[in-house]
Amino acid sequence: MSANSADQPVRVEVVLVKAGRVKIRYPAELLADDGTHVTVRAPWAGDGVRDFGFVRFEPGDVFTEHYWRDRWYSVKEVRTADGTLKGHYCDITRPAGLSGGRLAVEDLDLDLWVSADGTDVRRLDEDEFAASGLAATDPEAAAAAVAALDELDARARESGLDALLG
């Protein structure tokens, strides 16, 4: 089988930038790209276990991540190694860009967690967002970020998990 075989998964590097610095970078398998919506899959890229209290991300977890070139958020479906859905972690970001095998996205601090059964919907890091100063330095981006969080929160509460990707 050659390196260009259709059987070989296409790999990309996901690069998450926060406050002008690379927060994390990791390899992922490109599952789909329709020109607007990019979907990748990657194992948990953090060091060890990250326990938020309401969910634990840990080695073996698999993230199917959805990014858009025209939306101010990404949605990450989180499953255990055996395929059990933990929930969806939504990052409020600037629209993503994919070029030269690099999927770049800028994290704007706001996040939303939706549990697997949809009963626990949590807005996260609003204090970090306020402290970031984005409202003063880029009010249009700050307004887009807040609108994106409000939209995802409303979708999750009114229509459930499937609405997050709609």
C-alpha positions, 0 to 999 in steps of 0.5 A: 500500500502506497503513502498516497493510497485512499486507504490511508487516513488523511492527517492534520495538525489541530492547533489551538491558539489562546491569547496569541499563544499556542495552547495545544497542538495535536495530530488528528484524522481528517474525517470530512471537509465540505468547504465550510464544516471540517470534522476530525477525530483524535484521542485525548491530547491532554497530559493525563486526566483532566477532572472538571468535576462534572466530567473527566477527560482521560487517556483513551477518550476519543474526540470527534471534533467539528469546526466551521469556517463560518461559525464562532464555535467548535463542537467536540463529541467526547467518548470513552475508549469503548465508545460510551458517549460522555457528552459534548464540549463546545469551544467558543472560537473564531472561525477555523482555518484549514491550510497545508494540513494545519487546522487552526482555531483561536479559543475565545475562553467561553465554553459550553458542556452538554452531558450525554443525556442532555440534562446538564448544560453548563456555561463555562469560563465566563469569568476568564472571558471577562478578564481577557479584555476582548470586549475592549480590544475587539468588541465585534469579536466579543459580541460574536463570541457571546452570541455563539455561546447563547446560541449553543446554550439555547440549542442544547436546552431546547432541542438536545445534542443533535441541535449542536451540529445543526 
